[in-house]
Amino acid sequence: MFIFPKRFLKIGKEERVYVKIIIRYYGLIREKIGVKEEKIDVEGDSTLQDITDFLTRRWKHHLEELIKNNPAIFLNGRSIFLLNSLKSRVTEGSVIEVIPLYMGG
């Protein structure tokens, strides 16, 4: 796991803590967006819901159909369904993996 120093941003009297997380994409999602892995800074109190909302807005025009199929999401190697679902908080160096679920007939 990668460990990055915490970053601080002072806005007026308010100080915000940012942490770096890693997002890995697999399968058709990776193919559509052309990104295997990215490191992004997020606010220290961010949840998986915050991250998935951000990713949905960011990649929507590329992934609209795939996003509707609710890809499998893992946080540090564990399915979000085994954790606290999308309410789970990310921490410094968290790894989020986004894996498309394939449907066929």
Sequence and secondary structure as in RCSB ss.txt:
>XXXX:A:sequence
MFIFPKRFLKIGKEERVYVKIIIRYYGLIREKIGVKEEKIDVEGDSTLQDITDFLTRRWKHHLEELIKNNPAIFL
NGRSIFLLNSLKSRVTEGSVIEVIPLYMGG
>XXXX:A:secstr
      EEEEETTEEEEEEEEEEEE HHHHHHHT SEEEEEEETT BHHHHHHHHHHHHHHHHHHHHHT  EEEE
TTEETTTTTGGG B  TT EEEEE      
